Amino acid sequence: DSRGAASLLKDTIPIIDFSASGSFEGYDLLRRGFTSVKSELLPSHPLELIEKNFQLNQDKTSFATLRNIQGLHAPLKLQMEFRAVKQVQRLPFLHSSNLALDTLRGNDGSISFEDILNDPSQSEVMGEPHMMMEYKLGLL
């Protein structure tokens, strides 16, 4: 064989890539938090899904009513304004109140659970501000 012993070994022995992107990747506890089995389970009560999707269902019925009354342009304009307002955020380590979104939805005059005790699904994340910004910008 003219290829030699080195090329024969290279052709027959698979070389395993031990990079951090495979099954050997470590769990990043700092960025992802603790793992929770509870979040992977099904909802414990049938009303839980309805409560989680309440605002989405409210927006759908509002858009349908608005479309029937004023035509197609009104809900499209309102959806465009919602998207523009949702893009305005504070830095990732600071809490954002989304006051403009509440004003568009008409919730600025009401006091709800989130106003008193805050929304548990959007709790503040404390961490190193520089690292969190670099992660958001894709530098890490």
C-alpha positions as CSV (number, residue, x, y, z in Angstrom):
1,D,0.0,0.0,0.0
2,S,1.5,3.3,-1.1
3,R,-0.4,5.5,1.4
4,G,1.5,4.4,4.4
5,A,0.5,3.4,7.9
6,A,-0.4,6.9,9.0
7,S,-3.1,7.4,6.4
8,L,-4.4,3.8,7.0
9,L,-4.9,4.6,10.7
10,K,-6.5,7.9,9.9
11,D,-9.0,6.3,7.5
12,T,-10.1,3.6,10.0
13,I,-10.2,5.3,13.4
14,P,-12.9,7.9,13.7
15,I,-11.9,11.2,15.3
16,I,-14.4,12.4,17.8
17,D,-14.8,16.2,18.1
18,F,-15.0,17.1,21.8
19,S,-16.3,20.6,21.3
20,A,-18.7,22.2,23.7
21,S,-21.6,22.0,21.3
22,G,-22.3,18.3,21.6
23,S,-23.5,16.0,24.3
24,F,-20.5,17.1,26.5
25,E,-21.8,20.6,26.7
26,G,-22.1,21.8,30.3
27,Y,-25.3,23.4,31.6
28,D,-24.9,27.2,31.9
29,L,-26.6,27.8,35.3
30,L,-25.8,31.5,35.3
31,R,-27.7,32.2,32.1
32,R,-30.4,29.6,32.2
33,G,-31.1,29.3,35.9
34,F,-32.0,26.2,37.8
35,T,-33.7,23.4,36.0
36,S,-37.3,22.8,37.0
37,V,-39.3,19.7,36.4
38,K,-42.5,21.7,37.3
39,S,-42.2,23.9,34.2
40,E,-42.1,20.9,31.9
41,L,-45.3,19.3,33.4
42,L,-48.7,19.8,32.0
43,P,-50.9,22.5,33.7
44,S,-52.3,21.4,37.0
45,H,-55.7,22.9,36.3
46,P,-57.8,23.4,33.1
47,L,-58.2,27.1,33.8
48,E,-54.4,27.6,34.0
49,L,-54.0,27.6,30.2
50,I,-57.0,30.0,29.8
51,E,-55.5,32.3,32.4
52,K,-52.1,32.3,30.7
53,N,-53.6,33.1,27.3
54,F,-56.1,35.6,28.6
55,Q,-54.5,38.7,27.1
56,L,-54.0,36.9,23.7
57,N,-57.6,35.9,23.6
58,Q,-58.7,39.4,24.7
59,D,-56.6,40.9,21.9
60,K,-58.1,38.5,19.3
61,T,-61.7,39.3,20.2
62,S,-60.8,43.0,20.3
63,F,-59.3,42.9,16.8
64,A,-62.2,40.9,15.5
65,T,-64.7,43.4,16.8
66,L,-62.6,46.3,15.5
67,R,-62.4,44.7,12.1
68,N,-66.2,44.2,11.9
69,I,-66.9,47.8,13.0
70,Q,-64.2,49.8,11.2
71,G,-62.7,47.5,8.6
72,L,-59.4,45.7,8.1
73,H,-57.2,48.8,8.4
74,A,-58.0,49.4,12.1
75,P,-56.7,46.2,13.6
76,L,-53.7,46.2,11.3
77,K,-52.8,49.7,12.4
78,L,-53.2,48.7,16.1
79,Q,-51.1,45.5,15.7
80,M,-48.4,47.6,14.0
81,E,-48.4,50.0,17.0
82,F,-48.3,47.0,19.4
83,R,-45.2,45.6,17.7
84,A,-43.5,49.0,17.7
85,V,-44.2,49.6,21.4
86,K,-43.0,46.0,22.4
87,Q,-39.6,46.6,20.7
88,V,-38.8,49.5,23.1
89,Q,-37.3,47.8,26.1
90,R,-34.9,48.7,28.9
91,L,-31.6,46.9,29.4
92,P,-32.0,43.2,30.0
93,F,-31.1,43.5,33.7
94,L,-33.6,46.3,34.4
95,H,-37.4,45.8,34.8
96,S,-39.5,47.3,32.0
97,S,-43.0,48.4,32.9
98,N,-44.3,48.6,29.3
99,L,-46.4,51.6,30.1
100,A,-47.0,52.5,26.4
101,L,-48.3,49.0,25.8
102,D,-50.7,49.3,28.7
103,T,-51.9,52.6,27.4
104,L,-52.6,51.2,23.9
105,R,-54.5,48.3,25.4
106,G,-56.5,50.5,27.8
107,N,-55.0,48.9,30.9
108,D,-53.3,52.1,32.2
109,G,-56.3,53.0,34.4
110,S,-56.7,49.7,36.1
111,I,-54.8,48.1,38.9
112,S,-54.1,44.4,38.5
113,F,-52.1,41.6,40.1
114,E,-49.0,42.5,38.2
115,D,-49.1,46.1,39.4
116,I,-49.0,45.1,43.1
117,L,-46.9,41.8,43.1
118,N,-45.3,41.9,39.7
119,D,-45.7,39.2,37.0
120,P,-43.8,36.1,38.2
121,S,-43.0,35.1,34.7
122,Q,-41.1,38.3,34.1
123,S,-39.2,38.6,37.3
124,E,-36.1,40.7,37.4
125,V,-32.8,39.0,36.6
126,M,-29.9,40.1,38.7
127,G,-26.5,39.5,37.2
128,E,-23.5,41.2,35.8
129,P,-24.8,43.9,33.5
130,H,-21.9,43.8,31.0
131,M,-22.2,40.0,30.6
132,M,-25.9,40.2,30.1
133,M,-25.6,42.8,27.4
134,E,-22.9,40.9,25.6
135,Y,-25.1,37.8,25.7
136,K,-28.1,39.7,24.3
137,L,-26.0,41.2,21.5
138,G,-24.6,37.8,20.6
139,L,-21.0,38.5,21.6
140,L,-20.8,35.6,24.0
